[in-house]
């Protein structure tokens, strides 16, 4: 596995700090992973985000973790989801051709899930996995692509009931991790196993 960090240029001239982890052999897809809210400590090093990256690598995907604008060395400032969507689109446009346009899979945690559901409306992707999506804080549209939700049973920040309502309205499969809070404390392995279960090539 090869790991490297780079700054990917956006259309506005700014750059997005990005960590790429490449399995190098038997690549089966690209996983673009979005971190939680930048103003509440969210970054590409968030433990849920790194768990999603590990899961993606185990699926055979190249794991791509950007820092949203204003986080780490990414240029800019928090933009309530609009600019963050542009960050991810810029990263996707850069990494896609670098890896032979592998099938794209979108993963997002909390605020990152909100951003990824916006990204899914603007580019071609195979699958969106939203972890702890902040449906009680932001206006989520109906899913544009095949979508799954993973949520903690005892999430005190984003109530499970709100996520159940959104999932039922749009016929989205909802996978509940028993005993898990919003940050999946002591439940990261259970989260990883659920992500792997959604990986179409994991058992291949």
Backbone as JSON, one array per atom type, in Angstrom:
{
  "sequence": "XXXXXXXXXXXXXXXXXXXXXXXXXXXXXXXXXXXXXXXXXXXXXXXXXXXXXXXXXXXXXXXXXXXXXXXXXXXXXXXXXXXXXXXXXXXXXXXXXXXXXXXXXXXXXXXXXXXXXXXXXXXXXXXXXXXXXXXXXXXXXXXXXXXXXXXXXXXXXXXXXXXXXXXXXXXXXXXXXXXXXXXXXXXXXXXXXXXXXXXXXXXX",
  "N": [[0.85, -1.2, 0.0], [0.54, 2.18, -0.85], [1.03, 5.43, 0.43], [0.34, 8.82, 0.21], [0.56, 12.44, 0.34], [-0.94, 15.34, -0.99], [-1.56, 18.55, -2.56], [-4.38, 19.56, -4.09], [-5.44, 21.4, -6.85], [-8.1, 23.79, -7.0], [-10.8, 25.21, -8.97], [-10.95, 27.88, -8.3], [-8.41, 28.61, -7.79], [-7.4, 28.03, -5.31], [-6.15, 25.41, -3.09], [-6.6, 21.96, -2.18], [-5.85, 20.09, 0.53], [-4.95, 16.73, 0.51], [-5.04, 13.3, 1.33], [-3.96, 10.32, -0.06], [-4.44, 6.9, -0.26], [-3.27, 4.07, -1.65], [-3.98, 0.88, -2.77], [-2.48, -0.27, -4.72], [-2.33, -2.79, -6.13], [-4.75, -4.79, -7.85], [-6.86, -2.86, -7.94], [-10.14, -1.78, -7.37], [-11.87, 0.29, -7.31], [-12.54, 3.78, -6.58], [-12.57, 5.54, -3.58], [-14.0, 8.31, -2.27], [-13.76, 10.27, 0.5], [-15.44, 12.05, 3.0], [-15.03, 14.35, 5.63], [-16.23, 15.2, 9.03], [-17.85, 18.18, 10.46], [-16.02, 21.13, 9.88], [-15.76, 23.26, 11.72], [-16.01, 22.12, 14.14], [-13.88, 20.58, 14.78], [-13.55, 18.68, 12.79], [-11.73, 16.7, 10.48], [-9.49, 15.19, 8.04], [-8.23, 13.33, 9.55], [-10.0, 12.38, 11.41], [-11.4, 9.83, 13.49], [-13.52, 8.23, 12.6], [-13.48, 8.77, 9.89], [-10.93, 7.79, 9.19], [-11.42, 5.13, 9.72], [-13.32, 4.57, 7.74], [-11.64, 4.87, 5.55], [-9.85, 2.72, 5.93], [-11.64, 0.62, 5.6], [-12.38, 1.03, 2.94], [-9.94, 0.53, 1.64], [-9.67, -2.17, 2.24], [-11.73, -3.1, 0.73], [-10.57, -2.9, -1.7], [-10.38, -0.45, -2.84], [-9.0, 2.69, -3.89], [-8.28, 4.94, -1.41], [-9.35, 8.14, -0.73], [-8.84, 11.03, 0.99], [-9.76, 14.15, 1.55], [-9.04, 17.35, 3.1], [-11.44, 19.66, 4.01], [-11.9, 23.06, 2.84], [-10.11, 25.5, 4.67], [-9.27, 23.77, 6.62], [-6.5, 22.1, 8.03], [-3.97, 22.31, 5.64], [-5.55, 23.17, 3.59], [-6.78, 25.62, 1.41], [-8.8, 28.55, 2.03], [-12.05, 29.18, 3.61], [-14.58, 28.04, 5.91], [-17.65, 27.13, 4.34], [-20.31, 26.41, 4.6], [-21.14, 24.1, 3.24], [-21.46, 24.55, 0.48], [-19.01, 25.52, -0.75], [-17.46, 23.42, 0.15], [-18.51, 21.31, -1.26], [-17.53, 21.96, -3.79], [-14.83, 21.59, -3.26], [-14.65, 18.77, -3.02], [-15.53, 17.98, -5.54], [-13.46, 18.99, -7.12], [-11.32, 17.43, -6.23], [-12.22, 14.86, -6.97], [-12.26, 15.18, -9.76], [-9.58, 15.4, -10.25], [-8.34, 13.01, -9.24], [-9.68, 10.92, -10.53], [-8.9, 10.5, -13.4], [-6.22, 9.87, -12.88], [-6.2, 7.33, -11.92], [-7.25, 5.73, -13.88], [-9.97, 6.15, -14.21], [-11.62, 4.63, -12.38], [-14.52, 3.01, -10.88], [-16.46, 5.21, -8.9], [-16.91, 5.69, -5.46], [-18.71, 7.12, -2.84], [-18.17, 8.31, 0.39], [-19.34, 9.65, 3.42], [-19.2, 11.35, 6.53], [-21.35, 12.54, 8.99], [-21.55, 15.99, 8.84], [-20.04, 15.74, 6.55], [-21.44, 13.77, 5.18], [-23.65, 15.18, 4.35], [-22.43, 16.95, 2.53], [-21.44, 15.09, 0.67], [-23.84, 14.02, -0.35], [-24.66, 16.12, -1.86], [-22.59, 16.26, -3.72], [-23.06, 13.86, -5.06], [-25.15, 14.52, -6.68], [-24.03, 15.81, -8.76], [-22.02, 14.5, -10.12], [-20.95, 11.43, -11.69], [-21.35, 8.55, -9.91], [-21.0, 5.38, -8.24], [-22.07, 4.62, -5.76], [-23.29, 5.82, -2.66], [-22.41, 6.16, 0.65], [-23.64, 7.11, 3.62], [-22.69, 8.09, 6.75], [-23.87, 8.5, 9.95], [-25.52, 10.74, 9.07], [-26.19, 14.23, 8.96], [-29.05, 14.88, 9.12], [-30.87, 16.23, 10.66], [-29.9, 18.72, 10.86], [-29.3, 19.87, 8.41], [-30.68, 20.51, 5.13], [-31.52, 17.82, 3.45], [-31.64, 16.47, 0.22], [-33.64, 14.21, -1.88], [-32.01, 11.07, -2.55], [-29.57, 10.91, -5.16], [-28.23, 8.84, -6.28], [-27.55, 5.29, -5.83], [-27.87, 4.58, -2.46], [-26.81, 4.11, 0.92], [-27.36, 4.18, 4.44], [-25.6, 4.44, 7.48], [-25.95, 4.31, 10.92], [-25.64, 5.3, 14.36], [-27.12, 3.64, 17.12], [-27.62, 4.98, 19.53], [-27.18, 7.66, 19.03], [-26.73, 10.86, 20.09], [-26.47, 13.32, 18.98], [-27.38, 13.46, 16.29], [-30.47, 12.47, 16.05], [-31.62, 9.12, 15.95], [-34.27, 8.7, 15.17], [-34.85, 10.83, 13.44], [-33.23, 10.22, 11.29], [-34.28, 7.76, 10.57], [-36.79, 8.59, 9.63], [-36.09, 10.15, 7.37], [-34.81, 8.15, 5.83], [-36.91, 6.34, 5.43], [-38.69, 7.89, 3.96], [-37.42, 8.03, 1.51], [-36.83, 5.49, 0.77], [-34.34, 4.37, 1.54], [-31.86, 2.07, 2.43], [-31.25, 1.47, 5.85], [-28.8, 1.02, 8.21], [-28.31, 0.12, 11.4], [-26.08, 0.58, 14.04], [-25.8, -1.21, 16.89], [-25.83, 0.21, 20.14], [-24.07, 2.27, 19.49], [-22.73, 5.58, 19.56], [-22.72, 8.98, 18.22], [-20.1, 9.29, 17.37], [-19.19, 6.76, 17.23], [-17.86, 5.55, 19.38], [-15.87, 3.11, 20.71], [-17.03, 1.42, 18.93], [-15.99, 1.24, 16.44], [-14.98, -0.95, 15.04], [-17.29, -2.42, 14.55], [-18.55, -0.61, 12.89], [-16.75, -0.62, 10.72], [-17.05, -3.28, 9.84], [-19.69, -3.18, 8.95], [-19.49, -1.36, 6.83], [-17.83, -2.84, 5.13], [-19.56, -4.92, 4.57], [-21.23, -3.7, 2.78], [-19.71, -3.44, 0.6], [-19.43, -4.27, -2.7], [-17.48, -5.88, -3.87], [-16.1, -7.13, -1.91], [-16.33, -9.8, -1.05], [-15.6, -11.07, -3.29]],
  "CA": [[0.0, 0.0, 0.0], [1.28, 3.43, -0.95], [0.31, 6.56, 1.01], [0.98, 10.11, -0.04], [-0.24, 13.64, 0.58], [-0.73, 16.37, -2.0], [-2.5, 19.66, -2.58], [-5.05, 19.51, -5.39], [-5.93, 22.72, -7.21], [-9.5, 24.03, -7.31], [-11.01, 26.17, -10.05], [-10.76, 29.24, -7.81], [-6.99, 28.82, -7.56], [-7.01, 27.46, -4.03], [-5.75, 24.01, -3.13], [-7.23, 21.09, -1.19], [-4.94, 19.08, 1.08], [-5.57, 15.42, 0.3], [-4.26, 12.08, 1.56], [-4.37, 9.22, -0.93], [-3.89, 5.59, 0.08], [-3.45, 3.28, -2.87], [-3.61, -0.53, -2.59], [-1.51, -0.51, -5.81], [-2.69, -3.95, -6.95], [-6.16, -5.19, -7.85], [-7.73, -1.74, -7.63], [-11.52, -2.04, -7.8], [-12.66, 1.51, -7.27], [-12.05, 4.96, -5.87], [-13.44, 5.96, -2.49], [-13.82, 9.69, -1.86], [-14.25, 10.24, 1.88], [-15.64, 13.41, 3.49], [-14.95, 14.41, 7.1], [-17.31, 15.97, 9.69], [-17.88, 19.64, 10.44], [-14.71, 21.76, 10.1], [-15.73, 24.16, 12.86], [-16.11, 21.32, 15.36], [-12.73, 19.68, 14.83], [-13.54, 17.68, 11.73], [-10.59, 16.71, 9.56], [-9.25, 13.9, 7.39], [-7.7, 12.41, 10.56], [-11.09, 11.93, 12.28], [-11.31, 8.37, 13.63], [-14.52, 7.58, 11.73], [-12.99, 8.93, 8.53], [-9.84, 6.84, 8.97], [-12.05, 3.81, 9.67], [-13.88, 4.44, 6.4], [-10.51, 4.67, 4.63], [-9.4, 1.34, 6.11], [-12.66, -0.23, 4.99], [-12.27, 1.19, 1.49], [-8.74, -0.2, 1.2], [-9.97, -3.6, 2.32], [-12.6, -3.37, -0.42], [-9.79, -2.8, -2.92], [-10.53, 0.9, -3.38], [-8.07, 3.76, -3.54], [-8.95, 5.77, -0.41], [-8.98, 9.54, -0.95], [-9.37, 11.8, 2.12], [-9.4, 15.57, 1.52], [-9.44, 18.3, 4.13], [-12.24, 20.76, 3.47], [-11.32, 24.4, 2.9], [-9.93, 26.03, 6.01], [-8.79, 22.72, 7.52], [-5.13, 21.72, 7.68], [-3.36, 23.25, 4.68], [-6.49, 23.5, 2.52], [-7.04, 27.06, 1.32], [-10.18, 29.03, 2.1], [-12.75, 29.21, 4.89], [-15.83, 27.27, 5.96], [-18.63, 27.7, 3.4], [-21.66, 25.87, 4.84], [-21.45, 22.99, 2.35], [-21.35, 24.91, -0.95], [-17.6, 25.46, -1.14], [-16.96, 22.08, 0.44], [-18.9, 20.49, -2.42], [-16.55, 22.27, -4.84], [-13.58, 20.94, -2.87], [-14.72, 17.34, -3.36], [-15.61, 17.85, -7.0], [-12.11, 19.22, -7.64], [-10.51, 16.25, -5.92], [-12.7, 13.77, -7.82], [-11.83, 15.45, -11.13], [-8.13, 15.18, -10.33], [-7.9, 11.63, -9.0], [-10.3, 9.98, -11.46], [-8.01, 10.15, -14.52], [-4.94, 9.35, -12.39], [-6.34, 5.91, -11.64], [-7.94, 5.06, -14.97], [-11.43, 6.31, -14.1], [-12.25, 3.54, -11.65], [-15.83, 3.36, -10.33], [-16.34, 6.11, -7.76], [-17.77, 5.45, -4.31], [-18.71, 8.3, -1.97], [-18.4, 8.07, 1.81], [-19.34, 10.89, 4.17], [-19.58, 11.24, 7.93], [-22.0, 13.69, 9.62], [-21.58, 17.08, 7.85], [-19.47, 15.19, 5.31], [-22.5, 13.06, 4.46], [-24.44, 16.22, 3.68], [-21.67, 17.41, 1.36], [-21.38, 14.02, -0.33], [-25.12, 13.85, -1.03], [-24.66, 17.18, -2.87], [-21.65, 15.82, -4.75], [-23.69, 12.79, -5.83], [-26.09, 15.1, -7.64], [-23.3, 16.53, -9.78], [-21.09, 13.66, -10.89], [-21.34, 10.02, -11.82], [-20.76, 7.69, -8.88], [-21.67, 4.09, -8.1], [-22.7, 4.34, -4.47], [-23.09, 6.78, -1.59], [-22.61, 5.64, 2.0], [-23.71, 8.23, 4.57], [-22.52, 7.63, 8.13], [-24.33, 9.54, 10.87], [-25.82, 11.94, 8.29], [-26.76, 15.31, 9.77], [-30.34, 15.21, 8.5], [-31.62, 17.14, 11.53], [-29.21, 20.01, 10.84], [-29.22, 20.38, 7.04], [-31.76, 20.08, 4.23], [-31.08, 16.75, 2.55], [-32.51, 16.17, -0.92], [-33.71, 12.79, -2.18], [-30.73, 10.59, -3.07], [-29.42, 10.93, -6.62], [-27.64, 7.56, -6.68], [-27.75, 4.24, -4.84], [-27.43, 5.13, -1.18], [-27.03, 3.41, 2.18], [-27.07, 4.97, 5.64], [-25.17, 3.74, 8.7], [-26.19, 5.25, 12.03], [-25.54, 4.75, 15.7], [-28.41, 3.45, 17.79], [-27.8, 5.94, 20.62], [-26.61, 8.94, 18.59], [-27.39, 11.97, 20.79], [-26.32, 14.54, 18.18], [-28.33, 13.31, 15.19], [-31.34, 11.42, 16.56], [-31.93, 8.01, 15.05], [-35.63, 8.86, 14.65], [-34.8, 11.75, 12.3], [-32.61, 9.48, 10.19], [-35.27, 6.77, 10.14], [-37.8, 9.29, 8.85], [-35.5, 10.46, 6.05], [-34.57, 6.89, 5.11], [-38.2, 5.77, 5.02], [-39.26, 8.75, 2.92], [-36.73, 7.86, 0.24], [-36.53, 4.06, 0.59], [-32.89, 4.16, 1.67], [-31.51, 1.09, 3.46], [-30.66, 2.04, 7.07], [-28.09, 0.01, 8.98], [-28.12, 0.68, 12.73], [-25.04, -0.09, 14.84], [-26.28, -1.25, 18.27], [-25.01, 0.8, 21.19], [-23.1, 3.25, 18.98], [-23.06, 7.0, 19.61], [-22.46, 9.66, 16.95], [-18.69, 9.13, 16.98], [-18.92, 5.32, 17.2], [-16.9, 5.24, 20.43], [-15.75, 1.66, 20.98], [-17.84, 0.69, 17.94], [-15.4, 1.45, 15.12], [-14.87, -2.23, 14.35], [-18.63, -2.73, 14.05], [-18.76, 0.27, 11.73], [-15.94, -1.14, 9.61], [-17.68, -4.51, 9.33], [-20.89, -2.81, 8.19], [-19.05, -0.78, 5.55], [-17.35, -3.95, 4.3], [-20.73, -5.68, 4.1], [-21.83, -2.97, 1.66], [-18.76, -3.41, -0.5], [-19.83, -5.33, -3.61], [-16.38, -6.73, -4.31], [-15.34, -7.62, -0.76], [-16.34, -11.25, -0.98], [-15.24, -11.62, -4.6]],
  "C": [[0.88, 1.24, 0.0], [0.42, 4.57, -0.41], [1.05, 7.85, 0.68], [-0.01, 11.24, 0.13], [0.09, 14.66, -0.5], [-1.77, 17.46, -1.85], [-3.07, 19.76, -3.99], [-5.69, 20.87, -5.68], [-7.43, 22.72, -7.49], [-9.59, 25.06, -8.44], [-10.76, 27.6, -9.6], [-9.3, 29.56, -7.5], [-6.49, 28.32, -6.23], [-6.65, 25.99, -4.18], [-6.37, 23.25, -1.96], [-6.21, 20.04, -0.75], [-5.63, 17.72, 1.04], [-4.58, 14.3, 0.59], [-4.85, 10.98, 0.68], [-3.67, 7.95, -0.47], [-4.28, 4.62, -1.02], [-3.05, 1.83, -2.61], [-2.61, -1.02, -3.63], [-1.84, -1.71, -6.7], [-4.18, -4.23, -6.81], [-7.1, -4.06, -7.41], [-9.12, -2.0, -8.19], [-12.39, -0.79, -7.81], [-11.9, 2.63, -6.59], [-13.05, 5.3, -4.78], [-13.07, 7.38, -2.08], [-14.52, 9.86, -0.52], [-14.28, 11.65, 2.44], [-15.76, 13.42, 5.01], [-16.07, 15.27, 7.7], [-17.0, 17.46, 9.76], [-16.53, 20.28, 10.78], [-14.64, 22.64, 11.34], [-15.87, 23.44, 14.2], [-15.02, 20.26, 15.39], [-12.66, 18.63, 13.75], [-12.33, 17.83, 10.82], [-10.43, 15.32, 8.96], [-8.67, 12.88, 8.37], [-8.75, 11.96, 11.56], [-11.13, 10.4, 12.31], [-12.36, 7.63, 12.79], [-14.05, 7.65, 10.28], [-11.86, 7.94, 8.24], [-10.37, 5.4, 8.95], [-12.68, 3.56, 8.3], [-12.77, 4.2, 5.38], [-9.98, 3.24, 4.72], [-10.36, 0.37, 5.43], [-12.56, -0.18, 3.48], [-11.06, 0.42, 0.94], [-8.98, -1.71, 1.21], [-10.9, -4.03, 1.2], [-11.82, -3.37, -1.74], [-9.9, -1.44, -3.59], [-9.32, 1.76, -3.02], [-8.82, 4.71, -2.61], [-8.43, 7.2, -0.49], [-9.66, 10.38, 0.14], [-8.91, 13.25, 2.01], [-9.73, 16.26, 2.85], [-10.26, 19.4, 3.48], [-11.49, 22.09, 3.62], [-11.27, 24.93, 4.33], [-9.43, 25.03, 7.03], [-7.4, 22.28, 7.07], [-4.51, 22.76, 6.77], [-4.28, 23.55, 3.49], [-6.84, 24.98, 2.55], [-8.52, 27.37, 1.47], [-10.73, 28.99, 3.51], [-14.05, 28.44, 4.78], [-16.92, 27.95, 5.13], [-19.98, 26.98, 3.45], [-22.08, 24.77, 3.87], [-21.27, 23.3, 0.89], [-19.9, 24.82, -1.43], [-17.01, 24.09, -0.9], [-17.34, 21.11, -0.67], [-17.91, 20.71, -3.56], [-15.21, 21.63, -4.53], [-13.58, 19.48, -3.33], [-14.8, 17.12, -4.86], [-14.23, 18.05, -7.64], [-11.22, 18.01, -7.41], [-10.91, 15.07, -6.8], [-12.22, 13.95, -9.26], [-10.34, 15.2, -11.31], [-7.77, 13.7, -10.24], [-8.49, 10.64, -9.99], [-9.38, 9.57, -12.59], [-6.67, 9.54, -14.07], [-5.0, 7.84, -12.17], [-7.2, 5.19, -12.68], [-9.45, 5.09, -14.87], [-12.11, 5.08, -13.52], [-13.63, 3.96, -11.15], [-15.67, 4.16, -9.03], [-17.38, 5.78, -6.7], [-17.61, 6.63, -3.35], [-19.03, 7.89, -0.54], [-18.38, 9.42, 2.52], [-19.83, 10.66, 5.57], [-20.13, 12.57, 8.43], [-22.17, 14.84, 8.62], [-21.03, 16.6, 6.51], [-20.48, 14.4, 4.5], [-23.39, 14.04, 3.71], [-23.72, 16.71, 2.41], [-21.65, 16.33, 0.28], [-22.72, 13.82, -1.04], [-25.31, 14.96, -2.07], [-23.74, 16.81, -4.04], [-22.3, 14.78, -5.67], [-24.68, 13.3, -6.86], [-25.37, 15.72, -8.84], [-22.24, 15.72, -10.53], [-21.57, 12.22, -10.88], [-20.6, 9.19, -10.78], [-21.61, 6.44, -8.74], [-22.55, 4.03, -6.85], [-22.34, 5.45, -3.49], [-23.37, 6.09, -0.26], [-22.54, 6.83, 2.95], [-23.68, 7.67, 5.99], [-22.91, 8.76, 9.07], [-24.73, 10.82, 10.16], [-26.59, 12.98, 9.1], [-28.09, 15.79, 9.22], [-31.18, 16.15, 9.36], [-31.02, 18.53, 11.55], [-29.19, 20.67, 9.46], [-30.36, 19.81, 6.21], [-31.21, 19.07, 3.22], [-32.12, 16.55, 1.45], [-32.69, 14.65, -1.04], [-32.4, 12.31, -2.79], [-30.72, 10.55, -4.6], [-28.86, 9.62, -7.16], [-27.96, 6.52, -5.62], [-27.1, 4.66, -3.53], [-27.73, 4.17, -0.04], [-26.69, 4.36, 3.31], [-26.65, 4.03, 6.76], [-25.3, 4.74, 9.84], [-26.07, 4.54, 13.36], [-26.88, 4.71, 16.4], [-28.67, 4.53, 18.84], [-27.13, 7.28, 20.29], [-27.4, 10.08, 19.23], [-27.33, 13.27, 20.0], [-27.3, 14.57, 17.01], [-29.27, 12.17, 15.57], [-31.66, 10.36, 15.51], [-33.31, 8.19, 14.43], [-35.66, 9.78, 13.43], [-34.23, 11.05, 11.07], [-33.58, 8.42, 9.66], [-36.34, 7.41, 9.26], [-37.29, 9.59, 7.45], [-35.32, 9.19, 5.22], [-35.88, 6.29, 4.6], [-38.84, 6.58, 3.89], [-38.67, 8.45, 1.54], [-36.29, 6.42, -0.01], [-35.03, 3.77, 0.59], [-32.64, 3.09, 2.73], [-30.79, 1.76, 4.64], [-30.08, 0.91, 7.91], [-27.72, 0.62, 10.33], [-27.08, -0.13, 13.5], [-25.49, -0.06, 16.31], [-25.29, -0.62, 19.25], [-24.05, 1.89, 20.76], [-23.63, 4.67, 19.13], [-22.68, 7.65, 18.28], [-21.05, 9.4, 16.44], [-18.24, 7.67, 17.03], [-17.82, 4.93, 18.19], [-16.98, 3.77, 20.8], [-16.58, 0.81, 20.01], [-17.25, 0.83, 16.52], [-15.26, 0.13, 14.34], [-16.23, -2.65, 13.78], [-18.97, -1.87, 12.84], [-18.0, -0.26, 10.52], [-16.58, -2.38, 9.0], [-18.93, -4.2, 8.52], [-20.52, -2.2, 6.85], [-18.58, -1.89, 4.61], [-18.52, -4.78, 3.76], [-21.41, -5.02, 2.92], [-20.92, -2.92, 0.45], [-19.03, -4.55, -1.46], [-18.73, -6.3, -3.99], [-15.65, -7.39, -3.14], [-15.26, -9.13, -0.7], [-15.93, -11.9, -2.28], [-13.84, -12.21, -4.56]]
}
